[in-house]
Amino acid sequence: MSVKDAPLFRPLKLGAIAVKNRFVMGAIHTGLESRPEWRNRLLEFYRARAEAGVGLIFTGGFSPSLSGMKAAAPFDVEGHSLLTKAVHQYDTKICLQILHAGRYLTDRRAVAPSPLRAPISPIRPRALEHQEIADLIEDYGRLAQQAIAAGYDGVEINGAEGFLVSQFLARRTNQRDDHWGGCYENRCRFAVSLVREVRGRLAADKILSFRISLMDLVQQGSSWSETLRLARLLEAEGVTVFNTAVGWNESRVPTTSGVVPRAAFAGAAKRLKEAVGIPAIAGGRINTVESAESMLTSGACDMVSMARAFLAAPKFIEKAAAEKRNSINTCIACNQTCLDRSFAYSESVVVSCLVNPWACHETVMPPLKIAKHSESIAVVGAGPAGLSAAITLAERGHRITVFDSQSEIGGQFLLACRVPGKTEYAETLRYYTDRVESLGIGLRLGVSATAELLREYAHVFLATGTTPRSLSIPGCDGRVLSFYDAFAHPERVGKRVAIVGAGAVAFDTAEFLSHRPLKVESEISSYFEQWQTEPMSELPGQLLGDGPRAHLGCREIHILQRRPGIVGGQLGRTTGWIKRDILMSRGVRFHSGVVPMSWGRDGLRVRQGGSERVIDVDTVVVCIGSEPRTDLAKALGAKGISHSFIGAAQSSLGAVDAEAAIRNGTESALRFESSVENE
């Protein structure tokens, strides 16, 4: 069987519309939808994915009314017509997602079924009046009509993820006593009315997708029988396809981060598909060709939805069709540059991708131009910044050699791969390895670069990274380790540990040092057991408890934060709470406003507030940041060798994380001009 005959590449009819393959690009709220320059940037974002072969695209959400989104604006039919034409030239179908945030809106216009504040919003919404509900239903229909006028193949109603439609469905958020609340028949009336209104505004051959929640994962959410009842009601009203989702945005169960196994929700998706007579789309932590194939071959769905996978790799399908799977830049489920930004609730924030800085910036990044003169260039450092620069320079036609003192590529990603929940980072190193080999980039591993070695190169990019900051604690006598030491030599770490610092590195170190594997049947069953969920159950929201199950770690760990306030409060918006909850379930103790003082006979003496106390530990691990490594630059300068810093080694950038390092390495390579070109 050829690749083109494989299940993922077979066409499918959604009602009267034929879709060329089973790949769906799920809705991504890019932050571009309501920006003045949205036309060109959003058009190019979707055009690039359509060109590479996506069968069906759902746009990010557009609001039916000014109360639905913070930056809601009148629908621009002309602008959207340009977008749909750009996508249709590749025989890709595209649907507009209609989304009203309800109580998730973070300004005073917020409305909801009941005046109940969401835990992720500072705003208490106003309860919708009966006429306002009727007006909103008409607004959905009007926007659907406008979408069709703009050339869309259909629309999707977002009825999941805790947005307005979900808020009507669940007792958690709907405490009304009129015919829009109370019994389930009343609570699902809004969703049914929306579908009836929108279907009535669409031609019979247009797609009407409904994004339906398989598991709300919140207290007082829908039960499985309620979900099936809703699906059957909506199918009878004319829904063309169900697009499944898992979890509300306020859920305390992770659904998108790297701690969630690939294809974790396939079982629930399959049960829904078997219960209805129309096609079903499913996704949820699908980031590889293999995981997408498994969804179809297991019968979980008719089409596979991937969103962040197409952020990371616009040409995912093109490379899959060419059987070049190793050349696909895989989403690592870090959430750092996509979902964290999407939920920043700022009109100025545009999402992107940690491993692909071009995402949503296709028209603003410097263009990739082939160099007029091919130069021999050295890159010192095989971490994310160095590798991204080396690959981009090679793509421009330069001859590249990468030096690194370690025996393998990766830099700090090699540490990240060892953190439970971050094993996906190894996929980036697999991708970099493939690109290095295919571009003919030279690798000098296990070699400490010197000025003498580098003098033959036209330019040297210094991606030498950082060294951990040290902390002097009187009386410690070698019992203080850097986080590098803790990862490299965990046998040197005692059973009672104080981690000084409370940033991302500190939490990763605590995760690594405290991890004790569970003995279970599979990774997926382990996930459900850890987070106390019971899929397809009659439990409201499919929850057995609040948060992860207690499971003491293999070490007693204390995290010490110098600043007052929530420990780890600066962590990512969509992943920080996961890290905290996991560590708390292992018995890790958090201390804020703490300053280490000295090592005494009983342990580490600290000052907290106006008093001192002792924490009984035998090891201190320091995670208080790093300093750029710049020593090689002096030697290069002394010999007149052209050089520049990139990534974390560039002190002018300040603190540099992986996203900034990859972006800086890529942009530096794109902007590089040789001395010959400058003449």
N, C-alpha and C positions, 0 to 999 in steps of 0.2 A: 504493500500500500504506500503510495507516494504521500509526501507531506500534505499536499493540497487536498488529498482525499481523507485526511485524518479528521476526526470529529470536530476539532476546533475550527476547521476551515470549510465545513459544510454550510451551505446557505440554509436559511430558515425564514418562514413567512410569519410575520406578526400581523394578523388580520390579513389585509390585502397587500401589505408592503413586504417585499422580499428584502431580507438583509443578507449580505454576501458571505458573512461568516459568523461565528459564535462569540466574537470578542466585543465586549461592551466597555466603553470608557465611562465609568461612573461619574457622578457629579462631583466636581471640585470647586469649592468656593474660593476663587483665586484672589479676590479683593480688587479685581479689575472691572467687575461688572458695572459699577456705578462711577468709575473714574472718568474724567473728561476725555482722556486719551484711550478709552477702552477699545474703540473700534479696531485700530491697527494691531494693538498688542494682543487682544483676545482672539481676533481673527487669525493671526499668525500662529498662536498657541494651538488652536484647534485644527488649523489647516495642516500643520506639521504632523499631527497624529493621524489625520485622515489620509494624508499622502502615504503614510507608512502602513495603512491597511485596516484601521479600526472599522468594524462593521457598523456599530451604532454608538453614538455619543449622546450623553445627557449633559446639558450645560450645568454650571453652578446655578444656584437658586436665584430666581427673580421674583420680587414681591408683587402680589396682586394689588396692594394698597400701600399708602404712605406709612401706615402703622406697622407694616410687616418687617421692615429692615431699617437700620439706622441711616443708611445712605440711599434709601429708595428714591427712585426718580421715574418720571413718565417713560413709558416704553418707547424706544427709538426704533420704529419699524424699518426705516431706511438703513440704519446701521446694522441691524440684525439681518437684513436682506443680503448685505455684502458678506456677512459671516456664513450664512447658509449656502450661498453660491460658491464660496471658497471650499466648503466641505463637500458639496454635492459633485464637484468636478472629479472627485475620486470615487464616486459611487458609494459614499458613506452616508448613512442616514443620521439625522440629528433631531433631538427633541429638547424643548425648553422645559426646565424644571421650574415649577411654581412652588414657592416656599414662603410661608408666613411664620416668622419666628415666635409669635405669641409672647409668652412671658420671658423668653430669652432675649427680647429686645432690651438694650441697656440704656434707654432714655425714657422720658416721661410719657411718650406716646404708647407705651406697652399696654396691650390688652390681652385678655385670656378668658377662658370660660369662668374662672373664679379668681378672686383677688389674692392669689397665693404666690409669694415670691419664690423664685427658683434659687436653689443653693449656689448656683454659679452666676447669679446676677444681683446687683445691689438694688434693683428697682422692684417695687411691688406693683404688679399690673392692675389695671382697672378691669372690672368684670364687664364683658360685652353685654349690651342690651339686645333685646330680641330683634329690633330693626337693624342694628349694626351687624348682627349675624346674617340676616337676609341680604344686606348690602354686600357683605364680604363674599357670600356665595356668588352673587352677580359679578363681583370684581374678578373672581377666579375665571368665570366664563368669558368675561371681556378680554382678559389677558390671553386666554387660550385662543380666542379669535384673532387677536393681534399677532400671536406667534405664527399661526397658519398663514396670515397675510404676509408675514416676513419670510415665508418659505420653509418653515420648520415642518418636519414630517409628522409631528405630533407633540404632545406635552406629557410631562410627568407631574403628578400631584405628590408632593412629599408628605406622606402620612405617618412618618416614623421619626425616630431620633429625638423625640421630646419636643418637637416643634408644635405649632398650634393644633394641627389635626390630632396629633397624639394626645395633646392636653385635653381635648374633648373626650377621647376614648377611655382614659384611665381615671379610676376613682381618686388616685393620688392628686390629680389636678382639676378634676371636675366635681364640684360639690353643689351643683345647681339642683334646684327642685322643680324646674319647669320641664318642658318636653325636650330640652337639650341635655338633661342630666338625670341622675338617678339610676334606673335600670340600664342594662347594657343596650337594649333596643334604642333608648333615648340617647345614650352616650355616643353611639355610632351613627346617629342621625345626621350629624354635620358632615362626616366623611361620605355617607351615601348621597346626601344632597349635593355635595361638591361634584361627585362623579356624574350624577344625573345632569347637573347644569352644564358641566364641561362637555360631556358626551353629546348633549343636545346642540352644542355650538360647533362641534366638529363634524366634518364629512365622515361618512361611514368608513372610508378607506384610510383615515388618519389614526395614528397610534395614540392610545391613551394608556399610559403606564401609571400604576399606583405603587409607591414605595411603601411597603408594608413591613411592620416590625415582627420578626420571629420571636424575639425575646426582648422585653423592655429592660429587664435587669434593674428595676427600681421597685421599692416597696409599693404595694397597691397598684402595680401595673397590670396589664392584661394577662389572663390565663391562656393556655393553649387552645382550649375549646372556644374562647371568645375570639381569638385570632382567626381560627378556621371559620367561625360564623361570619366574621367581617369579610373574609375573602370570598365566601360564597355569595354574600349580598352584593358585593362590588362586581363580581363576575356577572351576575344577573343584570347589573346596570350598564354593562358594556365596556368594562375594562379589557384592554387588549392583552396586557402582560403584567405580571406582578414582579416588582424589583425588590428583593428582600433586603432587610437591614437588621442589625442586632444592636441593642443598647441605646439608651437615651444619652444625651450629652452630659447629663448630671449623674449618670450611673457611677457607682463605686466598684464596678467590675470592668477591668480593661478589655477592650475589644479591638483596638487598632495598633497597640504597641508591640514591640518585639517579644514581650512575655507571653503573647497569645500564639499558640501553634498555628501553622499554616492550615487553611481549610478547616478550622475548628468547628465551624457551624454548618458543615455540609449535611449532617444528619437531620437537623431541623429543617433545612431548605428542602431536602428530599421528601420529608413528611408533608410539607405544604404542597409541593409539586404533585404528589400523589393524590392530594385531596381536591384539586381543582382541575378544570378542563381546558385551561389556557396556558400558554408558555410561562415559565418562571425564570427569572434571572437571579443569580446568587453570586456572592463573593465573600469578602471577609478574610483578610490576611492571605490573599492570593498574589504572589509576587514572582512566580516562576512559571515557565511553560509546563513543567511537571505538575505543579499544584493546580493549574488551570485544567489540564487534561484529566486529573483525578476527579474534579468536580463533574465533568461531563460523563466520564466512563462509569462513575458510581451511580449515575442517575439522579444526582442532587439538583440538577437544573437543566435548562435548555440552552442558556447562554451564560457566559462567565463574565462577571463584572470586575474590572480592575480600575482603580483610579490613580493611586500613588505610583503604581508600577509604570504608568505612562508619563508621570512626572519624571521619574528617573530615567526612563528609556523611551523616547518618542518612537523609535524604530523597533520596538519590542516585536511586533508581528512580522515585520519585514525580515528580521533576523531569525525569528522562529521558523518562518517559511523556508529560509535559506539554510536551515539546520546549523545555524551559528549561535547556539544557545550560550556558549561561554562568552560571547561578545556582547551579551545583554547586560546593561548596567542595572543591577537589581536594587529595588527599593529595600532599605534595611529597617523599615518600620521605626525610625527614630522619632518621627513626628516633629522634629526640631524646627524645620524650615517650612513645613506645610501646615499641619493642624495647629501647632502652637501659634503660628501667625494668623491662621484663619480665626482662632478664638481670642485674638488680642483685642477684638472689638475696637479697632482703630481704622478709620477710613484711609489712613496713609499707608497701611501695611499691605504688601502684595506677597503672596506665597511664592515659594520656589522649591528647590530640592537640595538637600545637603550634598548628594553625590552628583547632581547635575545642575550647576548654577545657571544654565541656559533656560531652565523651565520658567515660563511666564515672563522671561526677560529676553526672548528671542530677538526683539527689535531694538533693545537698548544695550545689549552686550556688544563689545567691539566685534566686528565681523572677522571670521576666520579666513584670512587671506594667505595664499601661497606666497612665501617670501621670494623676492626678486633674486636674492643671492643665498644659496644654501651655506650655512655656517656650521662649524664643528663646535658644539656647545656642551658644557658639563653642568650637571645638576648634582649638587651635593646634598644628600638626604633623600631617602626613599619612603618618606611618610606621605600623607595625603597631598600636601602642598607640592612637594617635589615631583610626585608621580603625575599629578594633574598638569603641572607645568611641562614635564618631559613629554607627555602624550600630546599635548596641544602643540608644542614646538615641533614635534615630529610630524604631526598632521600638516603643519605649515611647510614641511619640506626640509627642515634642518636635520643635521646628523647629531644624535644625542647619545651621551653616555651618562649614566647615573651611578654615583658612588654612595656607598653606605657602609658604615663600620659593622652593622649587624649582618647576620648570615642570611636573612630573608627580608623581603620588602614589607612595608606596612607601618613602620614607626609606631606611634601610639595606638594605631588600630590593632596592633598585635596584642596590646593589653586589653582593649575593648572586647576582642573576640573571646576572652577568657571570662568575661562577666556574664553570669546567667541572665538571659533575656536580651543579650546583645550578640548572640552567635551569628546573626545575620550579617554582622560587619565583615565576616569572612567572605561574603559574596562580593563585596567591593574589592577585596584583595584578589579574588579570582578574576574579576573583570579587569583590574589593572594588569595582572599577569598576562592575560590574553592580549591586551592592547600593546604591552611592551614587546611581546613576541611578534605580533603581526606587523608592528611598525619597525621592527628591526632595531629597537633601542638597545644600546649596550648596557650591561649591568656589571658593575665591579663591586660585588658584595664582600663583606668581611675586610674591606679596605678603608683605612683612615686616610681621607684625601689630604694632601699637602699642597703647598704652593708649587713645589717642584713637579708634582704630578699634573697640576692643572695649567701649567704655563703654555701648553700647546693649544689651548682652547680659545676661541674668539671671545667667549663670554662665559662666566660662571654664575649660575643661579645658586644662591646659598639657602637651602631649605633645611638648615641644620637644627631646627626645632629649639627646644628649651631644656633646661635642667631644673629639677624640683627645688623650690626654695627650702632652705634648712631652717631649723628652729633650735636654738640653744636653750636647754632646760638644765639648770644646775643639778648635779647629782645623778644624772641619768645613766652615765657609764655605759654607753653603747646600746641602751634599750630603746633608743629613738630611731625609727626607720622612715625613709621616704616611701611614698606610695610605689615608686619603681621597685624598691627593695622588697616591699610586701608582695607584689605580684611575682617578682623573679624568685624570691625565696620565702614562700609561705611557711616553710618549716622553722623559720626564725621568729615567727609571730607567735606569741604566747596565747593562752586560753582566755585572758582578760585584757581587752584592748581599748585604749582611748584613741580615737581618731580626731586629730585637731584640724578643724576646717569642716565646712558643711555645704560645699558646692557639689557639682556633678561628680567630680573625681572622688570626693570623700564618700558619697553615697555608693558609687560603683565599687570602691574599695571595701566598704562595709558589706555590700552584697556578695562580693567575691569571698571575703573572709568568713562570712556567717553561713554560707550556703550549705545545706544538708539535703541531698537528693531524696525525693519521695520514692518509695517502691510501689509502683502502680502498673496497670496493664499497658497504658500508652501515654504519650505526651498530652494528648487531648483530654483523656480522662483525668490526668493529673491536674490539668488546668481547671476543669470543672470542679474537681474535688477541692482544690486550693481556694477557689473563689466562691465556693458554696452555692453553686447554681445547679439547677435540675431542668435541663431542656425538655420542652414538650410536656411539661407537667401542668397540673391544675393550680399550682402555687401562683399567686398573683406576682407577675413579673419574673417567675421562675427562680426565685431566690429562696435559699434555705437559711441564710443568715446575713449579717452585715459585715462586709469586708472579708479578707482572707482568713482561712482557718489557722488557728494558732499552731505553730510548728517551730519549736525552739531551734535556734541556730547552733552551729558547732562551736561557737565562741561567744563569750559575754562581751558585748561591744557597747561603748559609749561614744556618741558623736558630740563634739564640743564646738559650739558656734560662738564666736566672739561677740557678734552683734546681738542685741535683744530681739525678741520676736520669734516667729515660727521658725524652727530649725529646718533649713532647706527651702525657705520661702522664695528663693531666687531660681529654683529649678523650673523646668519646662511646665507650661500650663497644663498640658494634657498627659504628662508622664510623671511629674513631681509627686503627685498624690499616690501614684502607684508605688513608687520607690519607698515613700514613707510608710504606706500601709504594709508592704511586704516586710520591711525591717521591723516595724512594730510587732507584727505577728511572730517574729523570731525573738522578741524580747530585747531588741536593741533600744537603748535609752538615749533620749535626746536632751541636751543641756544648752540653753542659750544664755548669752551675756557672761560667758566663762572665759577667763584668761589663765593659761597654765603658768604656774609660778616656779615650782621646783619638785624634785623627786625626793620623797622622804622614805622612811622605813616602811610605812604602810601603803605606799602608792604615790599617785600623782597629786600634789597639792595645787589647788586652783583657787582663784578669787572669783566669786560670783556675787555681784552687787557689792555690798559693803562688808562682806565677811569672807573668810577662807574655809575651805574644807578639803578633805582627802577623798579621791576616787580610787578604789582598790583595783589597780590594774598592774600588769607586768610588762606591757609593751605600749609604746606610743607610736602611732603612724601619722606622719605629717602630710597634710593635703591643703596647703595654704598658697597654692599657685606655683608658678614657674618663672624662670628668668631666661631671656633669649640667649642662645649660644652664638657669640659673635667673634670668638677668638681667631678663627681662620681668616676673617676679613682683613685683619691687620697685616697678616703675612702676604695676602694677595695684593693689598694696597702697596706694600713695600716693594713688590716686584712689578708694579704697574699692570697687573692683570685685571681686565675689565670684569666687574662683578656687581651683583645686586642681591638684596635679601628678598625672600618671599616667605609667606606663611608666618608661623609663630616666631621665627627668627628675626622678623622685621619689627623691631621694638616700637616703631612709630605707630603700629597698628593697635598697641595695647594688648589686652587679653584676647587671644585668638583661639576659637574653638575649631572643630573640624570643618564646619560649614564655611567659616571665614577663610580657613586655610586653603580649601579646595577652590573657592571662588577667587581668592587672591592669586593662587598659582596659575589658574586658568587665564585670568585677565592679564596678568603680567606677561604670560607667553603670547597672548593675542596682541599686546601692545609693543612687544619687543621689535626693535629695529636695529639691525647691525650697523657697525660703523661704516660699512661700504654703502648701505642704503642711505645713510645720513649725509654722505658726501655730495 
